[in-house]
Amino acid sequence: MRFSIARVENRPLQEAAYRVRTEVFVKEQKVPDELELDELDEAAETIHFVVQDEGGNVVGTARIRPTDDHNTAKVERVAVVASKRKNGIGKALMRFLEDEAVRSGFTKLKLNAQTHARRFYEDLGYSPKGSLFFEAGIEHITMYKTLDSARS
């Protein structure tokens, strides 16, 4: 399957990313709508990404934003529509945003992984830290990865 990944640079792509998140998190995983879209989506420092298939349809998305430790960015809202999973999109999206994080000056990434996706992130080099917790009614684990500055 052919696809492309890019930073979101316009409102139509941002809206398409929101539609993917609504499909995956709100409809599929039953996350309350009011928890899915938040004030961080519009924050100037938040960087959004989209994956488009060969037809230009947005089929995946993610965002990163700085944390209080300005060397660390938090990865959030990683989503790929169900019909496009298992095609390497999620892995490619994560590698793309890791490269973008390095270019933006971050040395570490943090994320709260749904426990069913823990192995996916471990395979990408993320390590769990801390105890399991629930967010939006779904079990999560916090994970970290130190970025290789030679990547970009």
Contacts in CASP RR format, 6 or more apart in sequence:
PFRMAT RR
TARGET T0000
AUTHOR 0000-0000-0000
METHOD contacts of the structure
MODEL  1
MRFSIARVENRPLQEAAYRVRTEVFVKEQKVPDELELDELDEAAETIHFV
VQDEGGNVVGTARIRPTDDHNTAKVERVAVVASKRKNGIGKALMRFLEDE
AVRSGFTKLKLNAQTHARRFYEDLGYSPKGSLFFEAGIEHITMYKTLDSA
RS
1 53 0 8 1.000
1 54 0 8 1.000
1 84 0 8 1.000
1 87 0 8 1.000
1 88 0 8 1.000
1 89 0 8 1.000
2 53 0 8 1.000
2 54 0 8 1.000
3 51 0 8 1.000
3 52 0 8 1.000
3 53 0 8 1.000
3 54 0 8 1.000
3 59 0 8 1.000
3 84 0 8 1.000
3 87 0 8 1.000
3 89 0 8 1.000
3 92 0 8 1.000
4 51 0 8 1.000
4 52 0 8 1.000
5 49 0 8 1.000
5 50 0 8 1.000
5 51 0 8 1.000
5 52 0 8 1.000
5 92 0 8 1.000
5 93 0 8 1.000
5 96 0 8 1.000
6 13 0 8 1.000
6 49 0 8 1.000
6 50 0 8 1.000
6 52 0 8 1.000
7 47 0 8 1.000
7 48 0 8 1.000
7 49 0 8 1.000
7 100 0 8 1.000
8 14 0 8 1.000
8 17 0 8 1.000
8 47 0 8 1.000
8 48 0 8 1.000
8 49 0 8 1.000
8 50 0 8 1.000
13 48 0 8 1.000
13 50 0 8 1.000
13 58 0 8 1.000
14 41 0 8 1.000
14 48 0 8 1.000
16 50 0 8 1.000
16 58 0 8 1.000
17 48 0 8 1.000
17 49 0 8 1.000
17 50 0 8 1.000
17 58 0 8 1.000
17 60 0 8 1.000
17 61 0 8 1.000
18 37 0 8 1.000
18 41 0 8 1.000
19 58 0 8 1.000
20 50 0 8 1.000
20 58 0 8 1.000
20 59 0 8 1.000
20 60 0 8 1.000
20 61 0 8 1.000
20 79 0 8 1.000
20 80 0 8 1.000
20 81 0 8 1.000
21 36 0 8 1.000
21 37 0 8 1.000
21 61 0 8 1.000
21 77 0 8 1.000
21 79 0 8 1.000
22 33 0 8 1.000
22 36 0 8 1.000
22 37 0 8 1.000
23 79 0 8 1.000
23 81 0 8 1.000
24 79 0 8 1.000
24 80 0 8 1.000
24 81 0 8 1.000
24 82 0 8 1.000
25 31 0 8 1.000
25 36 0 8 1.000
25 77 0 8 1.000
25 79 0 8 1.000
25 136 0 8 1.000
26 32 0 8 1.000
26 33 0 8 1.000
26 36 0 8 1.000
28 82 0 8 1.000
29 136 0 8 1.000
29 138 0 8 1.000
31 136 0 8 1.000
31 137 0 8 1.000
31 138 0 8 1.000
32 136 0 8 1.000
35 136 0 8 1.000
36 77 0 8 1.000
40 46 0 8 1.000
40 63 0 8 1.000
40 65 0 8 1.000
40 76 0 8 1.000
41 48 0 8 1.000
41 63 0 8 1.000
43 65 0 8 1.000
45 65 0 8 1.000
45 66 0 8 1.000
46 63 0 8 1.000
46 64 0 8 1.000
46 65 0 8 1.000
47 63 0 8 1.000
47 64 0 8 1.000
47 65 0 8 1.000
47 97 0 8 1.000
47 100 0 8 1.000
47 104 0 8 1.000
48 61 0 8 1.000
48 62 0 8 1.000
48 63 0 8 1.000
49 61 0 8 1.000
49 62 0 8 1.000
49 63 0 8 1.000
49 64 0 8 1.000
49 93 0 8 1.000
49 96 0 8 1.000
49 97 0 8 1.000
49 100 0 8 1.000
50 58 0 8 1.000
50 60 0 8 1.000
50 61 0 8 1.000
51 58 0 8 1.000
51 59 0 8 1.000
51 60 0 8 1.000
51 61 0 8 1.000
51 80 0 8 1.000
51 89 0 8 1.000
51 90 0 8 1.000
51 92 0 8 1.000
51 93 0 8 1.000
52 58 0 8 1.000
52 59 0 8 1.000
53 59 0 8 1.000
53 84 0 8 1.000
59 80 0 8 1.000
59 81 0 8 1.000
59 83 0 8 1.000
59 84 0 8 1.000
59 89 0 8 1.000
60 79 0 8 1.000
60 80 0 8 1.000
60 81 0 8 1.000
60 84 0 8 1.000
60 89 0 8 1.000
60 90 0 8 1.000
60 93 0 8 1.000
61 77 0 8 1.000
61 78 0 8 1.000
61 79 0 8 1.000
61 93 0 8 1.000
62 75 0 8 1.000
62 76 0 8 1.000
62 77 0 8 1.000
62 78 0 8 1.000
62 79 0 8 1.000
62 93 0 8 1.000
62 94 0 8 1.000
62 97 0 8 1.000
63 75 0 8 1.000
63 76 0 8 1.000
63 77 0 8 1.000
64 73 0 8 1.000
64 74 0 8 1.000
64 75 0 8 1.000
64 76 0 8 1.000
64 97 0 8 1.000
64 100 0 8 1.000
64 101 0 8 1.000
64 106 0 8 1.000
64 109 0 8 1.000
65 73 0 8 1.000
65 74 0 8 1.000
65 76 0 8 1.000
66 72 0 8 1.000
66 73 0 8 1.000
66 74 0 8 1.000
66 106 0 8 1.000
67 73 0 8 1.000
67 74 0 8 1.000
67 110 0 8 1.000
69 108 0 8 1.000
71 105 0 8 1.000
71 106 0 8 1.000
71 107 0 8 1.000
71 108 0 8 1.000
72 106 0 8 1.000
72 107 0 8 1.000
72 108 0 8 1.000
72 109 0 8 1.000
72 110 0 8 1.000
73 101 0 8 1.000
73 104 0 8 1.000
73 106 0 8 1.000
73 108 0 8 1.000
73 109 0 8 1.000
73 110 0 8 1.000
74 109 0 8 1.000
74 110 0 8 1.000
74 111 0 8 1.000
75 94 0 8 1.000
75 97 0 8 1.000
75 109 0 8 1.000
75 110 0 8 1.000
75 111 0 8 1.000
76 111 0 8 1.000
76 112 0 8 1.000
78 90 0 8 1.000
78 93 0 8 1.000
78 94 0 8 1.000
78 111 0 8 1.000
80 89 0 8 1.000
80 90 0 8 1.000
80 93 0 8 1.000
90 120 0 8 1.000
91 120 0 8 1.000
91 123 0 8 1.000
91 124 0 8 1.000
94 121 0 8 1.000
94 124 0 8 1.000
95 124 0 8 1.000
98 109 0 8 1.000
98 145 0 8 1.000
98 147 0 8 1.000
98 151 0 8 1.000
99 151 0 8 1.000
99 152 0 8 1.000
101 109 0 8 1.000
101 147 0 8 1.000
102 147 0 8 1.000
102 148 0 8 1.000
102 149 0 8 1.000
102 151 0 8 1.000
102 152 0 8 1.000
103 152 0 8 1.000
106 147 0 8 1.000
107 146 0 8 1.000
107 147 0 8 1.000
107 149 0 8 1.000
108 144 0 8 1.000
108 145 0 8 1.000
108 146 0 8 1.000
108 147 0 8 1.000
109 126 0 8 1.000
109 144 0 8 1.000
109 145 0 8 1.000
109 147 0 8 1.000
110 142 0 8 1.000
110 143 0 8 1.000
110 144 0 8 1.000
111 121 0 8 1.000
111 126 0 8 1.000
111 142 0 8 1.000
111 143 0 8 1.000
112 135 0 8 1.000
112 140 0 8 1.000
112 141 0 8 1.000
112 142 0 8 1.000
112 143 0 8 1.000
113 120 0 8 1.000
113 121 0 8 1.000
113 126 0 8 1.000
113 128 0 8 1.000
113 140 0 8 1.000
113 141 0 8 1.000
113 142 0 8 1.000
113 143 0 8 1.000
114 138 0 8 1.000
114 139 0 8 1.000
114 140 0 8 1.000
115 132 0 8 1.000
115 139 0 8 1.000
115 140 0 8 1.000
115 141 0 8 1.000
118 128 0 8 1.000
118 141 0 8 1.000
118 143 0 8 1.000
121 143 0 8 1.000
122 128 0 8 1.000
122 143 0 8 1.000
124 145 0 8 1.000
125 145 0 8 1.000
126 143 0 8 1.000
126 144 0 8 1.000
126 145 0 8 1.000
127 143 0 8 1.000
127 144 0 8 1.000
127 145 0 8 1.000
128 141 0 8 1.000
128 142 0 8 1.000
128 143 0 8 1.000
129 142 0 8 1.000
129 143 0 8 1.000
129 144 0 8 1.000
130 141 0 8 1.000
130 142 0 8 1.000
131 141 0 8 1.000
132 139 0 8 1.000
132 140 0 8 1.000
132 141 0 8 1.000
133 139 0 8 1.000
133 140 0 8 1.000
133 141 0 8 1.000
133 142 0 8 1.000
134 140 0 8 1.000
END
